[in-house]
Amino acid sequence: MSDGTSQESEDEMMDKKIKVGILGLGRAGMNMHFPEMSKYPDLYKIVAGADPLYHRAEELQKRCGAHPYHDIDEMLADPEVELLTVASRSGDHVKHALQGLSAGKYVLVEKPIAVSYAEALQLADADKKYPGKLFFRHNRRFESGFTFIRELIAAGSIGEVFEIKLRRLSFQLRNDWQVISECDGGQMNNWGPHLIDQALQLLESPVKDIWCDRKHVVAAGDMEDHFRIMLRSENGRLADIQISGSCAIDEPIFTVYGTRGTLVCKDDQELSYRWVTPGQEVKSPAASSDTPAILPGEPAAGTMNNPLAWRWGTIMVEPKDGVDTHHIWKHLYKSIREGAPFPIKTAEALEVVRVTEEAKKQCAIRHYC
């Protein structure tokens, strides 16, 4: 009796697991999708993998028993595959997502979700045609530092935010397909979607103005390995985004300026803050044309009568519920199995593509090598 009950319980657990086929077994598919889902063995079972380089599919089979396939058509014909994760080359994301949806699968699309806004609109149409089937892997929405910064902003710790800096800087002599224009390479399609998505969330208002600069400095190929985008929103906030593979010294990944203080997040481990003591009014004395210029060593007029009291320090990055980038897989499971709303809305993912495309139109790439 107990053996039968145990077997029935195991079968129920297997029925609840989402059975996954990974398309594209390069850096994203093999080194991100596979190990991240493997952290949740009660939620996912990887049953298939496909890559034009068939030995990669065979390697996945060795690691987890997934059936190896040569291409997407073979894998989509497998009735066991419920969820297709699209980790193929950037320019194929939309095509492969549409194939997966038409085959009746759930589909998770790796960033960039599309390499043009026109393509992204095809995904919007598909989302309407196949409701509840299409998802986007903007996993940096759940990054620990980003989540913690948003919690502190929401708490009003630094007052009203007026400017945000987002950085990802490194020095890489990169030479894979992601540096080549014909493969839709470049940092704007690589790290760009992550930080643009974060910036759009932090702006909390539609984008009004876009400025961009693109450079090709040290990487191989012909695409930008260094770029900067500035976004100004209708509420007046400015997001300053810089991503580079040609900067030898890093900067904090987030800096946020507010009317009562500043937050500096060095990485996903540590955050420094300096803000005015809660409850204290931040108000400058009235200005007057009769106020004399301040000489070195003299206090600013009026400030000694109302000195600001500050709090500052360095704390660990500890968002509520221990959120990190892997939590996107928990949200995906709840959306598919329980019908919960997925936190990355289709309109938000499309806006990332639109802003990227508009930014690229601002300037041509300047080549230094």
N, C-alpha and C positions, 0 to 999 in steps of 0.2 A: 504493500500500500504506500509506504513512504517513498519507495523508488519511483513509483508512478507519479506521485505528487511532485517529487523533485524534478522529474523529466518535464512535467507539464509547466512547472515554474520556469525552467530554462527555455522552453519553447516560447512562453509568453514574453520573456526578456528579449529573445531574438526577434520576435515580431515587432517589438517597440524600437529596436535599433534601426537607424536609417542606414540603408545599404548604399554605398557610395562608389562611383566610378570617377577616377581622377584623370582628366584629359590634359596631357602635357606634364612630363616628369622631369622638368628642369629645376631651376632654383626655387620657383614658387611651388610647383606641384610636389616634388620629392622632398624639398627641404623646409617647406612651410605647411602646405595642406596636410600632407601625410603625418608628420610628427605632431602637429597641433590637434588633429582629430584623434590621434592615438592617445592623447591625454584623457579622452572621454570614451573609454571602452564600453561603458554602459549605454552610450548614446549613439555611437557610430560603428559600423563595420565596413571596412574598405574591401570591396569584393572584386574590383576591377581597376585596371590602369591601362592607358593607351599612350603611345608616343611613337613618332616616326622612327626614332632610334629604338628599335625593338628590345635591345639589351637592357634598356632602362625599365621597360615593362617587366622583363624577366627578373630584374633586380627587386622590383616592388613585390613580385610574387615570392621571392626568397624571404623578404622581410615580413610579410603578413599573409601570404597565401592568396593574394588577389590574382584573378585571372588576367593574363597578359594579352593585350590586343595591339595590332599595328596602327589602327586609326579609329576615329570617332564612329564611323559607320558600323564597324564590327562591335564596338562596345555598346552603342545604343541599341543594337539588336539583342543584347543580353537582357532578358526580362527581370533578372535579379537586381539590376541597377535601378535604384529609385531616384537618387540625387547625382547629377552630373556637376562636378566642380571644374570650371573652365580655367585652366592655367596654361593655355597654349600661348603662342606669340601674340603680342598686343593687337596687331592688325586683324587677327582671326577671332577675336573675342565675340564680336557681335554675330558673325556667321555661325560659330559653334554654339553660342547660346540659343539662337533661333532653331538650329537643328535639334538641340536637346529638348526644347519646349515642344516642337512639333512631334517629337517621338514620345511625348507624354511624361517626360521626366521633370522633376524639380531641377532648377539650375541656379548655381551660385557662380557669379562672374568675378574673376580677379580684376583688379585695377590695372590699367585704365579700363573702365567698362566699355569705352569706345574711343576711337582715335579721331573722330569728328563729331560735331553736334548733330549732323544729318544722320549719322549712324546711331547715335544715342536715341534719337527720336524713333528709330525702328524698334528699339528696346521698349520705349514707352508704349508704342502700339501693341507690342507683344505682351506687355504686362496687363493691358486691358483685355487682350484676347485670352490669356491664360492667367486669370487672377489667382494670386496666392502661390504662384509657381516660380517666380523670378526674384532673385536676391543678389545683393551686391556686397563684395567683400571690402568695405571700407573699415578694416579692422582697427586702424589707428584712432577711430572714434572712441575706442575703449582703452587707449593707452593710459597708463597709470598717471604720468605727469599731467597730461591733458585733462583727465578726469578730475584730478586733485585741484588743478588751477580753476576749473569751472566751479567746483564746490566753493572755493574761497571767494571767487567773484560773486557767486549767488548769495553768499553770506554777507556781502557788503563790506568785506574787510578793507578794501582799498578804495571804496567809494565808487564813483562812476568811471568806468573804463573809457579811455580816449585813444589809446594806441597799444598795439600788440606786435611783438616781433616773434617770428617762428623761424628756427634755423635747423639745418642738417648739413654740416660741413665735414668734408674729409678730403683726402688726397689719394686718387686712384688712377693708375695707368690701365684703365679698363679697355678691353678689346673684344668683347662679345657682341652678339647681334644687337644689343640694346644701345649701341653707339652709332648705328647705321640708319640713315634716313629711310631707305627702302624697306626697312623692318620696323618703321615707326618707333625708332629709338629716341634717346635723349632723356635727360633728367626730368623734363616736364611731363613725360609719360611714365616715368619710373617713380621717383619720390614725389613728384608734383601733386598727383591726386590726393595723397595722404595729407599734405600740409594745406592744400587749398580747401579740402573738406573741413579740416580743423579750423581754418581761418573763417570760413563761412559760418560755422557754428558760433565762434567767438564774437563775430561781428553783430550777430543777433538782429540783422536788418539787411534788406536787399542791397546788392552792390550797385553803386552809382558810377564810380570811376575806376578805370584799370590802367596801370602803367607797368611796363615790362622791359627788361633788358636781358639779352641772351648772348652767351659766349661759349666758344669751343676752345679750351685752353690746353689740357694735357692728355686727354683720352684719345684713343684711336678713333677712326671713323670720321663722321662729318656732322654730328649732332651736338647740341649744347651739353656741356658737362658742368656749366655754371650759369645760374640764372637768378633773377630777382624780380619779384612781382609785388606791386603795392595795390591794395584794394581799399577804396574808401566807400563806406556804406552810407545809406540815406540818413542814419542817425549820427553821422559825423565820425564814427570810429575809423581808424586806419589800421590795416593789417599789412605788415612788412614781412614778406616771405623770401627767404634766401636758401637755395639748395645748391650744393657744389661738391664736385669731385676733384676740385683743384685748389682747396684751401688747406694749408698745412697746419693751421691752429684752429681748433674748434671754438664755438661760442655756446652760451647757454641755449638750450632748445626752445625755451619760452621766456619771454620778458613781457610783463604786462604793467602798463602805467595807468594809474587811476588818480582821482582827485584827492584821495586820502593816503596814497602810498603806492608801493611798487612790489611786484612779485618777480623773482628770478628763479627759474627752474633749470638747474644745471644739467640734469639728466633725469632719468626715471627713478633716481634714488634720493635726490636731495633738492630742497627748495629753500631759498633765502627770502626773507620778507622784511619790509620796513614800512610801518603804517602808523598813522596818528592814533593815539589812545582812543578807544571807543568812547563816544559821548562828548568828546571835545569838539568844539566848533572850529572849522578851518575857514578863517576869514581874514583877509588882509585889511590893514587900516586904510582909510580913505586916502586916495591919491590927491595931491595938490601941486599946482605949478609953483607954489612957494617952498615946497620941500627941497632942501639943498641936495646936491649930488653927494653921494657917500664917499668919504675918503678912506683909504686903506686903514684898517684897524677900528673904524667907527661902526657901531651897530646900525642896522637898517632902521630908519625912522619908524617908531611905533612898535617894533617887534618886541622890545624888552618889556612892554606893558602886557603882552599876551603871548608868551613863549609857548611853542608847541611841545607837547610831551609825546615822545615816540616810543613805539615798541618795535623791537627788531630781533632777528635771530635766524637760525638755520634749523630746519626740521626735516624729518624723513618724509618722503612722498608716500602717503598712506591714504588713498581714497577709500570711501565707504565700500564695504563688501569686498575689498581686495580686488577691485576690477583691474584687468589687464587686457592686452590685445586678443588673447585667446577666448575671451568671453563672447566673442561674436558667434562662436560655435554653439554656445548655450542658447543664445537668442535664436539662432537658426533652428535648432532642434525644437524649441518651444513654438516657433512659428509653424513649422511643418507638422508636428505631432499634436499640438494643442491649439493651433489657430491664433496664437498671440501675435499682436502687431510686430512687425520687424522694425527695429529702430532706425535703419537706414532707409528712408523713403525714396521712392523712384525719382520724385521731383528734385530731391537733394542731390542724388547721384548725377542726374542730368545737368544740374547747375554747375557741378564741378567740371564737366566736359565743356559746357558753354564758356565758362570763365577761362579755362585753359585755351580754348580756341581763340577767344577774343584777345587774350594776352599775347599769343603767338603772332597775331596780326600787327602788334605794336612795333615790332622791329625784326629785321633779319638777324641771323646769327653772325657774330663777328668772330673770325677764326684767328687764333694765335699760333696754331701749329699746322 
